[in-house]
């Protein structure tokens, strides 16, 4: 008899061994602390092509991948590096007109523009979560240099989900996990997860399906 192989009709779960999983009693998500980048939709990158000084009213950018309407707010991720468009910009444009900048924007700084299919935010299952002082949780990546990761979100969470439990979402705090199937790279969070959890085993997913 040959070796048996498990065949998946779709992408398998990041949980390698369901029997190994430890989880807490559930945590509510503080949706007010979740960035708009978690809204369901398609993200586009706006990249500065040259520096723009504080008080500047225009920014030179790489050719825009999509048209931007007046009022669009671009967060270039630095302290105070927000730009609000005062005129529409066509797809392919290489300059955008903005309100006077509060802070300088450096060459190659990037901002994300989301074309949302819904106003609801979605956090994928497998996301590393940090616990706030309120007891609620948010993605660890949204709290750089602040709260530590306490576990991994068991299932996908959707803002205003009418079928979701009021007690919150289960957080995995230990178990055998396919690290390569998680929705994000967790290298920098492993120590936090291992410190705040029970026992973790990180596996690399592979299969033997014939093509």
PLY file of the C-alpha trace (Angstrom):
ply
format ascii 1.0
element vertex 211
property float x
property float y
property float z
element edge 210
property int vertex1
property int vertex2
end_header
0.00 0.00 0.00
1.35 3.40 -0.96
1.45 6.51 1.21
-1.85 8.30 1.64
-2.09 11.98 0.77
-4.62 14.54 1.90
-6.16 16.38 -1.05
-7.66 19.82 -0.54
-10.17 21.28 -3.01
-9.20 24.73 -1.82
-6.53 26.39 0.30
-6.17 24.42 3.56
-6.46 26.03 6.96
-3.47 27.62 8.69
-4.29 25.34 11.64
-2.05 22.31 11.09
-3.46 20.22 13.95
-6.90 21.19 15.32
-6.40 18.91 18.34
-3.35 20.95 19.39
-5.10 24.31 19.57
-5.39 26.31 22.80
-7.71 29.31 22.71
-9.09 31.87 25.12
-12.74 32.60 25.87
-12.97 35.24 23.16
-12.20 38.92 22.78
-14.22 41.75 21.27
-12.59 43.82 18.54
-12.28 47.58 18.91
-13.37 48.47 15.40
-12.80 52.18 16.06
-9.05 51.42 16.22
-8.96 49.44 12.98
-7.50 51.40 10.01
-9.58 51.86 6.87
-7.05 49.71 5.02
-8.98 46.75 6.46
-12.10 47.65 4.50
-12.99 45.05 1.90
-11.89 46.25 -1.51
-8.87 46.82 -3.73
-5.83 48.77 -2.53
-3.72 51.01 -4.76
-0.36 52.57 -3.94
0.35 56.27 -4.46
4.12 56.87 -4.43
5.85 60.24 -4.12
8.29 60.94 -6.96
10.38 63.59 -5.28
10.17 65.40 -1.94
7.42 67.88 -1.03
8.11 70.46 1.66
5.75 71.37 4.48
3.15 73.93 3.25
3.49 72.68 -0.35
0.19 72.47 -2.24
1.20 69.88 -4.81
3.02 66.56 -4.77
4.82 64.92 -7.68
3.96 61.22 -7.81
4.53 58.15 -9.95
1.78 57.77 -12.55
-1.42 57.19 -10.58
-2.83 53.67 -10.93
-6.39 54.98 -10.51
-8.27 58.30 -10.58
-8.52 60.09 -7.22
-11.50 62.34 -6.37
-11.37 65.69 -4.57
-11.26 65.17 -0.81
-9.20 61.98 -0.97
-6.96 61.75 2.12
-3.60 60.04 1.58
-1.60 58.90 4.60
2.10 58.71 3.73
2.74 56.99 7.09
5.06 59.55 8.66
4.21 61.89 11.54
1.63 64.34 10.17
2.26 63.21 6.58
-1.34 63.46 5.38
-2.32 64.95 2.03
-5.90 65.96 1.14
-6.68 66.47 -2.53
-8.27 69.81 -3.44
-8.81 68.82 -7.08
-9.48 65.52 -8.84
-6.51 63.64 -10.33
-6.91 61.41 -13.38
-5.50 57.91 -13.66
-1.93 58.24 -14.97
-1.45 61.76 -13.57
2.01 62.51 -12.16
1.05 65.41 -9.88
-1.71 65.89 -7.32
-3.03 69.17 -5.91
-3.47 69.15 -2.14
-4.16 71.31 0.89
-1.01 72.92 2.30
0.97 70.07 3.83
1.45 70.00 7.60
4.66 67.99 7.24
7.19 67.30 4.53
6.82 64.18 2.41
9.99 62.40 1.36
10.83 60.97 -2.04
9.43 57.42 -2.47
7.02 57.75 0.48
3.94 55.64 -0.17
0.26 55.97 0.67
-2.49 53.41 0.18
-5.77 54.31 -1.54
-8.59 51.81 -1.06
-11.47 51.36 -3.43
-13.93 49.78 -1.04
-16.69 47.38 -1.97
-18.14 47.84 1.50
-17.88 50.22 4.44
-17.28 47.26 6.75
-13.76 46.35 7.83
-12.57 42.75 7.60
-9.74 41.11 9.58
-8.59 37.77 8.11
-8.40 34.69 10.29
-4.78 34.06 11.25
-4.01 37.72 11.96
-1.83 38.37 15.03
-3.85 40.35 17.57
-2.83 42.71 20.39
-4.94 43.42 23.47
-5.71 47.02 24.43
-6.10 48.27 27.99
-9.89 48.09 27.43
-9.63 44.32 26.98
-10.60 44.55 23.32
-8.20 43.50 20.55
-6.84 44.93 17.30
-4.34 43.63 14.73
-0.82 43.78 16.16
0.45 45.50 13.01
-1.85 48.46 13.80
-0.05 49.05 17.14
3.64 49.41 16.21
5.87 49.72 19.25
2.92 49.49 21.62
0.86 46.52 22.87
2.26 43.03 22.28
0.65 40.17 20.35
-1.38 37.85 22.58
-2.54 35.34 19.98
-3.89 34.68 16.50
-7.45 35.36 15.35
-9.14 32.00 14.82
-11.65 33.03 12.13
-12.23 36.00 9.85
-13.93 38.90 11.63
-16.27 41.32 9.86
-17.39 44.64 11.27
-21.18 44.71 11.86
-21.35 40.96 11.28
-24.90 40.07 12.38
-24.07 36.39 12.94
-20.97 37.01 15.09
-21.08 36.28 18.82
-21.43 39.25 21.15
-18.77 37.73 23.41
-16.19 38.27 20.69
-13.88 36.21 18.55
-11.79 33.24 19.63
-8.07 33.94 19.86
-5.64 31.03 19.41
-2.98 31.21 22.12
-1.05 28.06 21.24
-0.92 25.11 18.87
0.58 23.72 15.67
0.28 26.35 12.94
1.19 26.46 9.26
3.14 29.70 9.43
3.32 29.96 5.63
-0.49 29.97 5.33
-1.02 32.91 7.67
-2.22 36.17 6.02
0.87 38.07 7.23
4.52 37.56 8.08
4.76 37.09 11.85
8.53 36.80 12.28
8.71 39.92 14.45
5.73 38.79 16.59
6.80 35.23 17.40
8.57 36.12 20.64
5.51 38.05 21.83
3.16 35.20 20.93
5.37 32.65 22.67
5.69 34.85 25.77
1.95 35.55 26.07
0.63 32.18 24.86
1.02 28.53 25.80
3.03 26.43 23.36
3.48 27.10 19.66
4.86 24.93 16.85
5.47 26.70 13.54
5.29 24.49 10.45
5.87 25.08 6.74
2.98 23.87 4.61
3.57 21.49 1.71
1.59 18.79 -0.10
2.19 16.00 -2.58
-0.53 16.68 -5.12
0.31 15.66 -8.65
-0.08 18.22 -11.43
0 1
1 2
2 3
3 4
4 5
5 6
6 7
7 8
8 9
9 10
10 11
11 12
12 13
13 14
14 15
15 16
16 17
17 18
18 19
19 20
20 21
21 22
22 23
23 24
24 25
25 26
26 27
27 28
28 29
29 30
30 31
31 32
32 33
33 34
34 35
35 36
36 37
37 38
38 39
39 40
40 41
41 42
42 43
43 44
44 45
45 46
46 47
47 48
48 49
49 50
50 51
51 52
52 53
53 54
54 55
55 56
56 57
57 58
58 59
59 60
60 61
61 62
62 63
63 64
64 65
65 66
66 67
67 68
68 69
69 70
70 71
71 72
72 73
73 74
74 75
75 76
76 77
77 78
78 79
79 80
80 81
81 82
82 83
83 84
84 85
85 86
86 87
87 88
88 89
89 90
90 91
91 92
92 93
93 94
94 95
95 96
96 97
97 98
98 99
99 100
100 101
101 102
102 103
103 104
104 105
105 106
106 107
107 108
108 109
109 110
110 111
111 112
112 113
113 114
114 115
115 116
116 117
117 118
118 119
119 120
120 121
121 122
122 123
123 124
124 125
125 126
126 127
127 128
128 129
129 130
130 131
131 132
132 133
133 134
134 135
135 136
136 137
137 138
138 139
139 140
140 141
141 142
142 143
143 144
144 145
145 146
146 147
147 148
148 149
149 150
150 151
151 152
152 153
153 154
154 155
155 156
156 157
157 158
158 159
159 160
160 161
161 162
162 163
163 164
164 165
165 166
166 167
167 168
168 169
169 170
170 171
171 172
172 173
173 174
174 175
175 176
176 177
177 178
178 179
179 180
180 181
181 182
182 183
183 184
184 185
185 186
186 187
187 188
188 189
189 190
190 191
191 192
192 193
193 194
194 195
195 196
196 197
197 198
198 199
199 200
200 201
201 202
202 203
203 204
204 205
205 206
206 207
207 208
208 209
209 210
